[in-house]
Amino acid sequence: MAWLPGKLSLKFILMKILALLPLFAILLLSCNSEASPAQDTALKTEAPKDLSGLQKAYFASGCFWCVEAIFESVNGVEEAISGYAGGNTDDPTYESIGTGRTGHAESVELYYDPAIVSFSMLVDVFYGSQNPTTTGQAPDFGSQYRSIIFYQNEEEQAIAEQKKAEVNASGEYEEDVITEILPLKKFYNAEDYHQDYERNNPNNPYVRNVSVPRLNSFKASFPQLLKEGH
């Protein structure tokens, strides 16, 4: 097709579109770009669980959709809630932490039975389901996706520091572990539509291409820790 004065050829337009496809693919497979209150399936609601008598633990390691699903597959973890922690900004939202300027990271709050799974084992799950040498987990990078163990007392702090030292000394990674070990100041629940996101949105491209493979990789590495049926 010949060039026309003042107009773009169809070939030129197609070439430009094709050149941008990799960028579109990255944006589509991003934890921050896929969320919307209007989901591809109706939210599956359950009766509230009795969480009394359980202990809490807090972690961050990339997109909270992935992290929540991983921990909820672990025997002894009764509930995982997606939220925000690690920063100094009050009342963070999904949109505000997406700027990377709030100091908060996408995090999870766990309710677990210490008679079944210990805090130490939860830290093993934490390290066994991520690359702790990067600020985020592919394809999500930035301060809001950083790796953090939040401690609530001196015992948890000591366990977190020991485990980090062990992973560093293991030789598994060429780079140093950059997991932060921080005291928990406050945990903010994420918006309702983020809760159980992977389970509620099985057809979401990010869930199919990122969350599910990450969960399956964890399951293959830690079959002894899984709930029955997982």
ROTOR-64707 format. One record per residue (C-alpha): x, z, y. Coordinates in steps of 0.001 Angstrom, whole numbers. Layout:
N
<roba <X; Z; Y>>
...
This chain:
230
<roba <0; 0; 0>>
<roba <1502; -1082; 3321>>
<roba <1982; 1279; 6240>>
<roba <-693; 1003; 8909>>
<roba <-69; 1919; 12551>>
<roba <-1098; 5509; 13209>>
<roba <-2007; 6199; 9570>>
<roba <-300; 7712; 6526>>
<roba <-80; 5755; 3297>>
<roba <-1853; 7144; 237>>
<roba <1479; 7259; -1586>>
<roba <3012; 9386; 1162>>
<roba <102; 11811; 1086>>
<roba <274; 12124; -2708>>
<roba <4026; 12732; -2581>>
<roba <3506; 15540; -88>>
<roba <817; 17138; -2223>>
<roba <2995; 16960; -5340>>
<roba <5899; 18507; -3456>>
<roba <3755; 21510; -2559>>
<roba <2368; 22117; -6057>>
<roba <5155; 24539; -7109>>
<roba <4416; 26654; -4032>>
<roba <704; 26653; -4810>>
<roba <1471; 27701; -8393>>
<roba <3568; 30658; -7199>>
<roba <863; 31746; -4800>>
<roba <-1823; 31503; -7460>>
<roba <193; 33581; -9915>>
<roba <632; 36456; -7508>>
<roba <-873; 39893; -7837>>
<roba <-1594; 39948; -4102>>
<roba <-3212; 36506; -3869>>
<roba <-5692; 36736; -6735>>
<roba <-7716; 39822; -5870>>
<roba <-11176; 39611; -4428>>
<roba <-14239; 41837; -4645>>
<roba <-16057; 38851; -6191>>
<roba <-14609; 38593; -9686>>
<roba <-14980; 36012; -12439>>
<roba <-16870; 38510; -14591>>
<roba <-19172; 41397; -13803>>
<roba <-17447; 44765; -13574>>
<roba <-17713; 46629; -16848>>
<roba <-18708; 50187; -16052>>
<roba <-18407; 53134; -18395>>
<roba <-19716; 56665; -18317>>
<roba <-17275; 58984; -16497>>
<roba <-14713; 60521; -18820>>
<roba <-14126; 64238; -19079>>
<roba <-10582; 64506; -17737>>
<roba <-10497; 68284; -17467>>
<roba <-7573; 69917; -19201>>
<roba <-5390; 66807; -18951>>
<roba <-2130; 66473; -17045>>
<roba <-1369; 63843; -14440>>
<roba <1635; 61564; -13988>>
<roba <2412; 58870; -11428>>
<roba <4422; 55655; -11701>>
<roba <4961; 52334; -9937>>
<roba <6493; 49230; -11509>>
<roba <5099; 46013; -10092>>
<roba <1490; 44868; -9998>>
<roba <-792; 47800; -10765>>
<roba <-3151; 45599; -12791>>
<roba <-337; 45195; -15328>>
<roba <884; 48787; -15208>>
<roba <-2602; 50230; -15636>>
<roba <-3259; 48102; -18732>>
<roba <82; 49040; -20291>>
<roba <-375; 52781; -19936>>
<roba <-4012; 52652; -21052>>
<roba <-2819; 51183; -24355>>
<roba <-696; 54295; -25016>>
<roba <-2082; 56944; -27353>>
<roba <-2701; 60147; -25423>>
<roba <-3322; 58448; -22075>>
<roba <-7019; 58950; -21406>>
<roba <-7256; 57230; -18023>>
<roba <-5127; 55174; -15644>>
<roba <-6197; 54642; -12044>>
<roba <-4706; 52003; -9761>>
<roba <-3709; 53108; -6291>>
<roba <-1026; 53457; -3654>>
<roba <1775; 55994; -3179>>
<roba <5317; 56358; -1889>>
<roba <4763; 55664; 1802>>
<roba <3900; 57577; 4938>>
<roba <924; 55515; 6119>>
<roba <-2479; 57161; 5902>>
<roba <-5338; 55471; 4057>>
<roba <-3519; 52320; 2887>>
<roba <-5534; 49318; 1741>>
<roba <-4698; 46376; -481>>
<roba <-4373; 44181; 2578>>
<roba <-2150; 46601; 4489>>
<roba <318; 47268; 1683>>
<roba <536; 43517; 1106>>
<roba <2449; 43305; 4380>>
<roba <5271; 45361; 2867>>
<roba <5342; 47578; 5975>>
<roba <3395; 50666; 4870>>
<roba <6092; 52125; 2620>>
<roba <3559; 52418; -188>>
<roba <3861; 50784; -3590>>
<roba <1164; 49708; -6011>>
<roba <1033; 52734; -8307>>
<roba <-951; 54309; -11124>>
<roba <-2272; 57799; -11671>>
<roba <-2342; 58775; -15345>>
<roba <-4432; 61425; -17072>>
<roba <-2752; 62287; -20362>>
<roba <-2842; 64793; -23181>>
<roba <619; 66436; -23446>>
<roba <-159; 67432; -27027>>
<roba <-108; 63731; -27912>>
<roba <2256; 62114; -25431>>
<roba <4876; 63891; -23329>>
<roba <5992; 63106; -19804>>
<roba <9341; 62092; -21282>>
<roba <7611; 59535; -23524>>
<roba <5658; 58202; -20543>>
<roba <8968; 57607; -18771>>
<roba <10125; 55681; -21849>>
<roba <6990; 53540; -21566>>
<roba <7717; 53073; -17873>>
<roba <11237; 51766; -18507>>
<roba <10255; 49834; -21616>>
<roba <7713; 47715; -19778>>
<roba <9705; 46402; -16801>>
<roba <13042; 45272; -15455>>
<roba <14117; 48310; -13399>>
<roba <16984; 46472; -11679>>
<roba <14779; 44366; -9402>>
<roba <12519; 45191; -6454>>
<roba <9362; 44085; -8196>>
<roba <8447; 42295; -11405>>
<roba <8142; 38512; -11606>>
<roba <6334; 36872; -9940>>
<roba <5746; 39791; -7520>>
<roba <8666; 40967; -5423>>
<roba <8869; 43201; -2365>>
<roba <8811; 46886; -1451>>
<roba <5150; 47225; -2461>>
<roba <6140; 46348; -6042>>
<roba <9243; 48514; -6372>>
<roba <10017; 50726; -9344>>
<roba <9256; 54434; -8780>>
<roba <8884; 57604; -10833>>
<roba <6956; 60210; -8872>>
<roba <7628; 63809; -9878>>
<roba <5445; 66866; -9275>>
<roba <7848; 69614; -10285>>
<roba <11495; 70279; -11090>>
<roba <11019; 69639; -14806>>
<roba <9643; 66140; -14203>>
<roba <12415; 65448; -11702>>
<roba <15079; 66457; -14237>>
<roba <13528; 64266; -16947>>
<roba <13277; 61311; -14564>>
<roba <16906; 61627; -13479>>
<roba <18149; 62020; -17063>>
<roba <16202; 58984; -18275>>
<roba <17464; 56865; -15381>>
<roba <21046; 57848; -16208>>
<roba <20485; 56993; -19875>>
<roba <19088; 53544; -19076>>
<roba <22005; 52885; -16716>>
<roba <24496; 53918; -19387>>
<roba <22811; 51936; -22162>>
<roba <24352; 48617; -21147>>
<roba <20961; 46913; -21468>>
<roba <21199; 45580; -17927>>
<roba <24102; 44012; -16074>>
<roba <22840; 45348; -12752>>
<roba <22258; 48991; -11823>>
<roba <18822; 50532; -12260>>
<roba <17228; 50843; -8817>>
<roba <14209; 52926; -9811>>
<roba <13414; 55452; -7093>>
<roba <12706; 59064; -8053>>
<roba <10433; 60550; -5414>>
<roba <8313; 63672; -4997>>
<roba <4628; 62824; -5050>>
<roba <3180; 63361; -1585>>
<roba <-249; 61795; -1947>>
<roba <-1916; 59236; -4166>>
<roba <-4620; 56995; -2722>>
<roba <-7087; 55329; -5072>>
<roba <-7182; 51556; -4766>>
<roba <-10423; 49728; -4083>>
<roba <-12988; 49820; -6901>>
<roba <-12544; 46177; -7863>>
<roba <-8891; 46821; -8780>>
<roba <-9772; 49369; -11448>>
<roba <-9521; 47993; -15008>>
<roba <-8794; 44636; -13396>>
<roba <-7187; 43074; -16449>>
<roba <-10044; 44097; -18747>>
<roba <-12722; 43015; -16277>>
<roba <-11127; 39668; -15440>>
<roba <-9856; 38042; -18651>>
<roba <-10154; 34522; -17206>>
<roba <-8118; 35246; -14088>>
<roba <-4998; 32985; -14029>>
<roba <-2716; 35876; -13101>>
<roba <-4136; 38036; -15886>>
<roba <-3725; 35289; -18490>>
<roba <-245; 34211; -17419>>
<roba <1365; 37448; -16229>>
<roba <-547; 40611; -17138>>
<roba <-1389; 39796; -20755>>
<roba <2127; 38541; -21673>>
<roba <3665; 41648; -20092>>
<roba <1267; 43891; -22022>>
<roba <1919; 42057; -25289>>
<roba <5676; 42324; -24784>>
<roba <5328; 46085; -24391>>
<roba <3120; 46358; -27472>>
<roba <5659; 44470; -29558>>
<roba <8406; 46879; -28477>>
<roba <6472; 50151; -28845>>
<roba <3913; 49754; -31665>>
<roba <4325; 53424; -32607>>
<roba <2944; 54532; -29238>>
<roba <-228; 52453; -29229>>
<roba <-3791; 53659; -29591>>
<roba <-5565; 52633; -32739>>
<roba <-6941; 49119; -32352>>
<roba <-4426; 48063; -29679>>
